[in-house]
Amino acid sequence: MNLNDQSIEGIRVKGKPAFSVQYHPESTPGPHDSRYLFDDFISLIKNSKN
């Protein structure tokens, strides 16, 4: 949820390997602020192969 206007910036599907963000992750301040999103995505890919 956006701190400024309370709009929804992301979703996660419970019980499914899917999530989404509405903002551009790497455009935020700092080089690693959104790294967790990419780590989550890679984890979902690795776990879905099993």
C-alpha distance matrix in Angstrom:
0.0 3.8 6.3 8.8 8.4 5.5 5.6 4.6 5.4 7.3 9.6 12.5 15.8 17.4 21.0 20.8 20.5 17.7 14.2 12.6 10.2 10.2 10.8 14.2 14.0 17.4 16.9 14.9 17.3 19.5 21.0 19.4 15.8 14.6 17.8 16.4 15.0 18.6 20.1 18.3 19.5 23.0 23.1 22.3 25.1 27.5 27.0 27.3 30.7 32.2
3.8 0.0 3.8 5.5 5.8 4.7 5.3 6.3 6.3 9.4 12.5 15.6 19.0 20.9 24.4 24.0 23.3 20.3 16.6 14.4 11.3 10.3 9.8 13.0 13.3 16.2 15.0 12.9 15.1 17.8 19.7 18.7 15.1 14.5 18.1 17.4 16.2 19.5 21.4 20.1 21.1 24.5 25.1 24.6 27.1 29.6 29.4 29.8 33.1 34.7
6.3 3.8 0.0 3.8 6.0 5.7 8.1 9.8 10.0 12.9 15.8 18.6 22.0 23.5 27.0 26.9 26.3 23.5 19.8 17.8 14.7 13.9 12.9 15.7 15.6 18.0 16.5 13.8 15.1 17.9 20.4 19.5 15.7 15.9 19.5 19.0 18.4 21.8 23.4 22.4 23.8 27.0 27.4 27.2 29.8 32.1 31.9 32.6 35.9 37.4
8.8 5.5 3.8 0.0 3.8 6.0 8.2 10.9 11.4 14.8 17.9 21.1 24.4 26.2 29.8 29.4 28.8 25.8 22.0 19.6 16.3 14.6 13.5 16.2 16.9 19.0 16.9 14.6 15.9 19.2 21.8 21.5 17.9 18.2 21.9 21.8 21.0 24.1 26.1 25.2 26.2 29.5 30.2 29.9 32.3 34.8 34.8 35.2 38.4 40.1
8.4 5.8 6.0 3.8 0.0 3.8 5.5 9.0 10.5 14.0 16.7 20.2 23.1 25.1 28.7 28.4 28.1 24.9 21.3 18.8 15.9 13.8 13.6 16.8 18.0 20.6 18.6 16.8 18.7 22.0 24.3 23.8 20.2 19.9 23.6 23.2 21.8 25.0 27.1 25.8 26.5 30.0 30.7 29.9 32.3 35.0 34.8 34.9 38.2 40.0
5.5 4.7 5.7 6.0 3.8 0.0 3.8 6.5 8.8 11.7 13.9 17.2 20.0 21.7 25.4 25.4 25.4 22.3 18.9 16.9 14.3 13.0 13.5 17.0 17.7 20.7 19.4 17.5 19.6 22.4 24.4 23.4 19.7 19.0 22.5 21.6 20.2 23.6 25.4 23.6 24.6 28.1 28.4 27.5 30.1 32.8 32.2 32.3 35.8 37.3
5.6 5.3 8.1 8.2 5.5 3.8 0.0 3.8 6.3 9.3 11.7 15.3 17.9 20.1 23.8 23.3 23.2 19.9 16.5 14.1 11.7 9.9 11.0 14.8 16.0 19.2 18.0 16.8 19.5 22.4 23.9 22.9 19.5 18.2 21.6 20.8 18.7 21.9 24.1 22.2 22.6 26.3 26.9 25.6 28.0 30.8 30.4 30.2 33.6 35.4
4.6 6.3 9.8 10.9 9.0 6.5 3.8 0.0 3.8 5.8 7.9 11.5 14.2 16.5 20.1 19.5 19.4 16.1 12.8 10.7 8.8 7.9 9.9 13.6 14.4 18.0 17.6 16.5 19.5 21.9 22.9 21.5 18.2 16.3 19.4 18.2 15.9 19.1 21.1 19.0 19.3 23.0 23.4 22.0 24.4 27.3 26.8 26.5 29.9 31.6
5.4 6.3 10.0 11.4 10.5 8.8 6.3 3.8 0.0 3.8 7.2 10.7 13.9 16.5 19.8 18.7 18.0 14.6 11.0 8.4 5.6 4.9 6.4 10.0 10.7 14.3 14.1 13.2 16.4 18.6 19.4 18.1 15.0 12.9 16.0 15.1 12.7 15.8 18.0 16.2 16.4 20.1 20.9 19.7 21.9 24.8 24.7 24.6 27.8 29.7
7.3 9.4 12.9 14.8 14.0 11.7 9.3 5.8 3.8 0.0 3.8 7.0 10.3 13.0 16.2 15.0 14.2 11.0 7.3 5.3 4.0 5.7 8.1 11.1 11.0 14.8 15.5 14.8 18.0 19.7 19.8 18.0 15.2 12.4 14.9 13.4 10.7 13.7 15.7 13.3 13.5 17.2 17.7 16.3 18.6 21.5 21.2 21.0 24.3 26.1
9.6 12.5 15.8 17.9 16.7 13.9 11.7 7.9 7.2 3.8 0.0 3.8 6.7 9.5 12.7 11.7 11.6 8.5 5.5 5.3 6.6 8.7 11.6 14.2 14.0 17.7 18.9 18.3 21.5 22.8 22.6 20.4 17.9 14.9 16.7 14.6 11.8 14.7 16.1 13.1 13.1 16.9 16.8 14.7 17.3 20.2 19.3 18.8 22.4 23.9
12.5 15.6 18.6 21.1 20.2 17.2 15.3 11.5 10.7 7.0 3.8 0.0 3.8 6.2 9.2 8.4 8.4 6.0 4.1 6.5 8.9 11.8 14.4 16.5 15.6 19.1 20.9 20.3 23.3 24.0 23.5 20.8 18.7 15.5 16.6 13.9 11.4 14.0 14.6 11.1 11.4 14.9 14.2 11.9 14.9 17.4 16.1 15.7 19.4 20.6
15.8 19.0 22.0 24.4 23.1 20.0 17.9 14.2 13.9 10.3 6.7 3.8 0.0 3.8 6.3 5.5 7.1 5.5 6.0 8.9 12.0 14.6 17.6 19.6 18.9 22.4 24.3 23.9 26.9 27.6 26.9 24.2 22.3 19.0 19.7 17.0 14.4 16.5 16.9 13.1 13.0 16.2 15.1 12.1 14.8 17.4 15.5 14.5 18.2 19.2
17.4 20.9 23.5 26.2 25.1 21.7 20.1 16.5 16.5 13.0 9.5 6.2 3.8 0.0 3.8 5.5 8.0 8.1 9.1 12.3 15.1 17.9 20.6 22.6 21.6 24.9 27.0 26.2 29.0 29.4 28.8 25.8 23.9 20.8 21.2 18.0 16.1 18.3 17.9 14.1 14.7 17.4 15.5 12.8 15.9 17.8 15.2 14.7 18.5 18.7
21.0 24.4 27.0 29.8 28.7 25.4 23.8 20.1 19.8 16.2 12.7 9.2 6.3 3.8 0.0 3.8 6.9 8.7 10.9 14.5 17.7 20.6 23.3 24.9 23.7 26.8 29.2 28.7 31.4 31.5 30.5 27.4 25.9 22.7 22.6 19.4 17.6 19.1 18.4 14.6 14.9 17.0 14.7 11.8 14.6 16.0 13.0 12.2 15.9 15.6
20.8 24.0 26.9 29.4 28.4 25.4 23.3 19.5 18.7 15.0 11.7 8.4 5.5 5.5 3.8 0.0 3.8 5.6 8.7 12.2 15.7 18.7 21.4 22.7 21.6 24.6 27.1 27.0 30.0 30.1 28.8 25.9 24.7 21.3 21.0 18.2 15.9 16.9 16.6 13.0 12.4 14.6 12.9 9.5 11.8 13.8 11.4 9.8 13.5 14.1
20.5 23.3 26.3 28.8 28.1 25.4 23.2 19.4 18.0 14.2 11.6 8.4 7.1 8.0 6.9 3.8 0.0 3.8 7.1 10.6 14.1 17.4 19.6 20.3 19.0 21.8 24.5 24.6 27.5 27.3 25.7 22.9 22.1 18.5 17.9 15.3 13.0 13.5 13.2 9.8 8.8 10.8 9.5 5.9 8.2 10.6 8.8 7.5 11.2 12.5
17.7 20.3 23.5 25.8 24.9 22.3 19.9 16.1 14.6 11.0 8.5 6.0 5.5 8.1 8.7 5.6 3.8 0.0 3.8 7.0 10.7 13.7 16.2 17.2 16.4 19.4 21.8 22.0 25.2 25.4 24.1 21.5 20.4 16.7 16.8 14.5 11.5 12.5 13.3 9.9 8.4 11.5 11.2 7.9 9.9 13.0 12.0 10.6 14.1 15.9
14.2 16.6 19.8 22.0 21.3 18.9 16.5 12.8 11.0 7.3 5.5 4.1 6.0 9.1 10.9 8.7 7.1 3.8 0.0 3.8 7.1 10.4 12.8 14.1 13.3 16.5 18.7 18.7 21.9 22.4 21.4 19.0 17.4 13.8 14.5 12.4 9.2 11.0 12.3 9.1 8.3 11.9 12.0 9.6 11.9 15.0 14.4 13.7 17.1 19.0
12.6 14.4 17.8 19.6 18.8 16.9 14.1 10.7 8.4 5.3 5.3 6.5 8.9 12.3 14.5 12.2 10.6 7.0 3.8 0.0 3.8 6.7 9.3 10.8 10.7 14.1 15.8 16.1 19.6 20.6 19.8 17.9 16.1 12.6 14.0 12.7 9.1 11.0 13.3 10.9 9.7 13.4 14.4 12.4 14.2 17.4 17.4 16.7 19.8 22.1
10.2 11.3 14.7 16.3 15.9 14.3 11.7 8.8 5.6 4.0 6.6 8.9 12.0 15.1 17.7 15.7 14.1 10.7 7.1 3.8 0.0 3.8 5.7 7.7 7.9 11.6 12.6 12.7 16.3 17.7 17.4 15.9 13.7 10.5 12.8 12.1 8.8 11.1 13.8 12.1 11.5 15.1 16.4 15.1 16.8 19.9 20.3 20.0 22.9 25.2
10.2 10.3 13.9 14.6 13.8 13.0 9.9 7.9 4.9 5.7 8.7 11.8 14.6 17.9 20.6 18.7 17.4 13.7 10.4 6.7 3.8 0.0 3.8 6.8 8.6 12.1 12.0 12.5 16.2 18.3 18.4 17.6 15.2 12.6 15.3 15.2 12.1 14.2 17.2 15.8 14.9 18.4 20.0 18.7 20.1 23.4 23.8 23.3 26.2 28.6
10.8 9.8 12.9 13.5 13.6 13.5 11.0 9.9 6.4 8.1 11.6 14.4 17.6 20.6 23.3 21.4 19.6 16.2 12.8 9.3 5.7 3.8 0.0 3.8 5.9 9.0 8.4 8.9 12.6 14.9 15.2 14.9 12.6 10.4 13.5 14.2 11.6 13.5 16.7 16.1 15.5 18.7 20.6 19.9 21.2 24.2 25.1 25.0 27.6 30.1
14.2 13.0 15.7 16.2 16.8 17.0 14.8 13.6 10.0 11.1 14.2 16.5 19.6 22.6 24.9 22.7 20.3 17.2 14.1 10.8 7.7 6.8 3.8 0.0 3.8 5.8 5.6 7.5 11.2 13.1 12.7 12.9 11.4 9.4 12.0 13.6 11.1 12.1 15.6 15.8 14.8 17.5 19.9 19.7 20.4 23.3 24.7 24.7 27.0 29.7
14.0 13.3 15.6 16.9 18.0 17.7 16.0 14.4 10.7 11.0 14.0 15.6 18.9 21.6 23.7 21.6 19.0 16.4 13.3 10.7 7.9 8.6 5.9 3.8 0.0 3.8 5.5 6.1 9.6 10.6 9.9 9.4 8.0 5.6 8.2 10.0 8.0 9.1 12.4 12.9 12.6 15.0 17.2 17.6 18.6 21.0 22.5 23.0 25.2 27.7
17.4 16.2 18.0 19.0 20.6 20.7 19.2 18.0 14.3 14.8 17.7 19.1 22.4 24.9 26.8 24.6 21.8 19.4 16.5 14.1 11.6 12.1 9.0 5.8 3.8 0.0 3.8 5.5 8.1 8.5 7.1 7.9 7.8 6.6 8.3 11.2 10.1 10.1 13.2 14.8 14.4 16.0 18.6 19.5 20.0 22.2 24.1 24.9 26.6 29.3
16.9 15.0 16.5 16.9 18.6 19.4 18.0 17.6 14.1 15.5 18.9 20.9 24.3 27.0 29.2 27.1 24.5 21.8 18.7 15.8 12.6 12.0 8.4 5.6 5.5 3.8 0.0 3.8 6.6 8.5 8.6 10.2 9.3 9.1 11.6 14.3 13.1 13.7 16.8 18.1 17.7 19.6 22.2 22.8 23.5 25.8 27.6 28.2 30.1 32.8
14.9 12.9 13.8 14.6 16.8 17.5 16.8 16.5 13.2 14.8 18.3 20.3 23.9 26.2 28.7 27.0 24.6 22.0 18.7 16.1 12.7 12.5 8.9 7.5 6.1 5.5 3.8 0.0 3.8 6.4 7.8 8.8 6.8 7.6 10.7 13.0 12.6 13.9 16.5 17.6 18.0 20.1 22.1 23.0 24.2 26.2 27.7 28.7 30.8 33.1
17.3 15.1 15.1 15.9 18.7 19.6 19.5 19.5 16.4 18.0 21.5 23.3 26.9 29.0 31.4 30.0 27.5 25.2 21.9 19.6 16.3 16.2 12.6 11.2 9.6 8.1 6.6 3.8 0.0 3.8 6.8 8.4 6.9 9.4 11.9 14.4 14.9 16.1 18.1 19.7 20.6 22.2 24.0 25.4 26.7 28.3 29.9 31.2 33.2 35.4
19.5 17.8 17.9 19.2 22.0 22.4 22.4 21.9 18.6 19.7 22.8 24.0 27.6 29.4 31.5 30.1 27.3 25.4 22.4 20.6 17.7 18.3 14.9 13.1 10.6 8.5 8.5 6.4 3.8 0.0 3.8 5.7 5.8 8.8 10.2 13.1 14.3 15.0 16.5 18.7 19.8 20.8 22.6 24.5 25.6 26.8 28.6 30.2 32.0 34.0
21.0 19.7 20.4 21.8 24.3 24.4 23.9 22.9 19.4 19.8 22.6 23.5 26.9 28.8 30.5 28.8 25.7 24.1 21.4 19.8 17.4 18.4 15.2 12.7 9.9 7.1 8.6 7.8 6.8 3.8 0.0 3.8 6.1 8.0 8.2 11.7 12.9 12.6 14.2 16.8 17.6 18.1 20.3 22.3 23.0 24.1 26.2 27.9 29.3 31.4
19.4 18.7 19.5 21.5 23.8 23.4 22.9 21.5 18.1 18.0 20.4 20.8 24.2 25.8 27.4 25.9 22.9 21.5 19.0 17.9 15.9 17.6 14.9 12.9 9.4 7.9 10.2 8.8 8.4 5.7 3.8 0.0 3.8 5.5 5.0 8.2 10.0 10.1 11.1 13.7 14.9 15.5 17.2 19.4 20.5 21.4 23.2 25.1 26.7 28.6
15.8 15.1 15.7 17.9 20.2 19.7 19.5 18.2 15.0 15.2 17.9 18.7 22.3 23.9 25.9 24.7 22.1 20.4 17.4 16.1 13.7 15.2 12.6 11.4 8.0 7.8 9.3 6.8 6.9 5.8 6.1 3.8 0.0 3.8 5.8 7.7 9.2 10.6 11.8 13.5 15.1 16.5 17.8 19.5 21.1 22.4 23.7 25.4 27.5 29.3
14.6 14.5 15.9 18.2 19.9 19.0 18.2 16.3 12.9 12.4 14.9 15.5 19.0 20.8 22.7 21.3 18.5 16.7 13.8 12.6 10.5 12.6 10.4 9.4 5.6 6.6 9.1 7.6 9.4 8.8 8.0 5.5 3.8 0.0 3.8 5.4 5.6 7.3 9.1 10.3 11.5 13.3 14.8 16.1 17.7 19.3 20.6 22.0 24.2 26.2
17.8 18.1 19.5 21.9 23.6 22.5 21.6 19.4 16.0 14.9 16.7 16.6 19.7 21.2 22.6 21.0 17.9 16.8 14.5 14.0 12.8 15.3 13.5 12.0 8.2 8.3 11.6 10.7 11.9 10.2 8.2 5.0 5.8 3.8 0.0 3.8 5.3 5.3 6.3 8.7 10.0 10.8 12.4 14.4 15.7 16.7 18.4 20.1 21.9 23.8
16.4 17.4 19.0 21.8 23.2 21.6 20.8 18.2 15.1 13.4 14.6 13.9 17.0 18.0 19.4 18.2 15.3 14.5 12.4 12.7 12.1 15.2 14.2 13.6 10.0 11.2 14.3 13.0 14.4 13.1 11.7 8.2 7.7 5.4 3.8 0.0 3.8 5.5 4.9 6.0 8.5 9.8 10.3 12.2 14.3 15.2 16.1 18.1 20.3 21.8
15.0 16.2 18.4 21.0 21.8 20.2 18.7 15.9 12.7 10.7 11.8 11.4 14.4 16.1 17.6 15.9 13.0 11.5 9.2 9.1 8.8 12.1 11.6 11.1 8.0 10.1 13.1 12.6 14.9 14.3 12.9 10.0 9.2 5.6 5.3 3.8 0.0 3.8 5.4 5.1 6.2 8.7 9.8 10.6 12.5 14.4 15.3 16.5 18.9 20.9
18.6 19.5 21.8 24.1 25.0 23.6 21.9 19.1 15.8 13.7 14.7 14.0 16.5 18.3 19.1 16.9 13.5 12.5 11.0 11.0 11.1 14.2 13.5 12.1 9.1 10.1 13.7 13.9 16.1 15.0 12.6 10.1 10.6 7.3 5.3 5.5 3.8 0.0 3.8 5.4 5.0 6.2 8.5 9.8 10.7 12.4 14.2 15.4 17.2 19.4
20.1 21.4 23.4 26.1 27.1 25.4 24.1 21.1 18.0 15.7 16.1 14.6 16.9 17.9 18.4 16.6 13.2 13.3 12.3 13.3 13.8 17.2 16.7 15.6 12.4 13.2 16.8 16.5 18.1 16.5 14.2 11.1 11.8 9.1 6.3 4.9 5.4 3.8 0.0 3.8 5.5 5.2 6.1 8.7 10.0 10.6 12.2 14.2 15.9 17.6
18.3 20.1 22.4 25.2 25.8 23.6 22.2 19.0 16.2 13.3 13.1 11.1 13.1 14.1 14.6 13.0 9.8 9.9 9.1 10.9 12.1 15.8 16.1 15.8 12.9 14.8 18.1 17.6 19.7 18.7 16.8 13.7 13.5 10.3 8.7 6.0 5.1 5.4 3.8 0.0 3.8 5.5 5.0 6.2 8.7 9.9 10.4 12.1 14.6 16.1
19.5 21.1 23.8 26.2 26.5 24.6 22.6 19.3 16.4 13.5 13.1 11.4 13.0 14.7 14.9 12.4 8.8 8.4 8.3 9.7 11.5 14.9 15.5 14.8 12.6 14.4 17.7 18.0 20.6 19.8 17.6 14.9 15.1 11.5 10.0 8.5 6.2 5.0 5.5 3.8 0.0 3.8 5.4 5.1 6.4 8.8 10.0 10.7 12.9 15.2
23.0 24.5 27.0 29.5 30.0 28.1 26.3 23.0 20.1 17.2 16.9 14.9 16.2 17.4 17.0 14.6 10.8 11.5 11.9 13.4 15.1 18.4 18.7 17.5 15.0 16.0 19.6 20.1 22.2 20.8 18.1 15.5 16.5 13.3 10.8 9.8 8.7 6.2 5.2 5.5 3.8 0.0 3.8 5.4 5.1 6.2 8.6 10.0 11.2 13.5
23.1 25.1 27.4 30.2 30.7 28.4 26.9 23.4 20.9 17.7 16.8 14.2 15.1 15.5 14.7 12.9 9.5 11.2 12.0 14.4 16.4 20.0 20.6 19.9 17.2 18.6 22.2 22.1 24.0 22.6 20.3 17.2 17.8 14.8 12.4 10.3 9.8 8.5 6.1 5.0 5.4 3.8 0.0 3.8 5.4 5.1 6.0 8.5 10.2 11.5
22.3 24.6 27.2 29.9 29.9 27.5 25.6 22.0 19.7 16.3 14.7 11.9 12.1 12.8 11.8 9.5 5.9 7.9 9.6 12.4 15.1 18.7 19.9 19.7 17.6 19.5 22.8 23.0 25.4 24.5 22.3 19.4 19.5 16.1 14.4 12.2 10.6 9.8 8.7 6.2 5.1 5.4 3.8 0.0 3.8 5.5 5.2 6.0 8.8 10.5
25.1 27.1 29.8 32.3 32.3 30.1 28.0 24.4 21.9 18.6 17.3 14.9 14.8 15.9 14.6 11.8 8.2 9.9 11.9 14.2 16.8 20.1 21.2 20.4 18.6 20.0 23.5 24.2 26.7 25.6 23.0 20.5 21.1 17.7 15.7 14.3 12.5 10.7 10.0 8.7 6.4 5.1 5.4 3.8 0.0 3.8 5.5 5.3 6.6 9.4
27.5 29.6 32.1 34.8 35.0 32.8 30.8 27.3 24.8 21.5 20.2 17.4 17.4 17.8 16.0 13.8 10.6 13.0 15.0 17.4 19.9 23.4 24.2 23.3 21.0 22.2 25.8 26.2 28.3 26.8 24.1 21.4 22.4 19.3 16.7 15.2 14.4 12.4 10.6 9.9 8.8 6.2 5.1 5.5 3.8 0.0 3.8 5.6 5.6 7.5
27.0 29.4 31.9 34.8 34.8 32.2 30.4 26.8 24.7 21.2 19.3 16.1 15.5 15.2 13.0 11.4 8.8 12.0 14.4 17.4 20.3 23.8 25.1 24.7 22.5 24.1 27.6 27.7 29.9 28.6 26.2 23.2 23.7 20.6 18.4 16.1 15.3 14.2 12.2 10.4 10.0 8.6 6.0 5.2 5.5 3.8 0.0 3.8 5.4 5.7
27.3 29.8 32.6 35.2 34.9 32.3 30.2 26.5 24.6 21.0 18.8 15.7 14.5 14.7 12.2 9.8 7.5 10.6 13.7 16.7 20.0 23.3 25.0 24.7 23.0 24.9 28.2 28.7 31.2 30.2 27.9 25.1 25.4 22.0 20.1 18.1 16.5 15.4 14.2 12.1 10.7 10.0 8.5 6.0 5.3 5.6 3.8 0.0 3.8 5.5
30.7 33.1 35.9 38.4 38.2 35.8 33.6 29.9 27.8 24.3 22.4 19.4 18.2 18.5 15.9 13.5 11.2 14.1 17.1 19.8 22.9 26.2 27.6 27.0 25.2 26.6 30.1 30.8 33.2 32.0 29.3 26.7 27.5 24.2 21.9 20.3 18.9 17.2 15.9 14.6 12.9 11.2 10.2 8.8 6.6 5.6 5.4 3.8 0.0 3.8
32.2 34.7 37.4 40.1 40.0 37.3 35.4 31.6 29.7 26.1 23.9 20.6 19.2 18.7 15.6 14.1 12.5 15.9 19.0 22.1 25.2 28.6 30.1 29.7 27.7 29.3 32.8 33.1 35.4 34.0 31.4 28.6 29.3 26.2 23.8 21.8 20.9 19.4 17.6 16.1 15.2 13.5 11.5 10.5 9.4 7.5 5.7 5.5 3.8 0.0
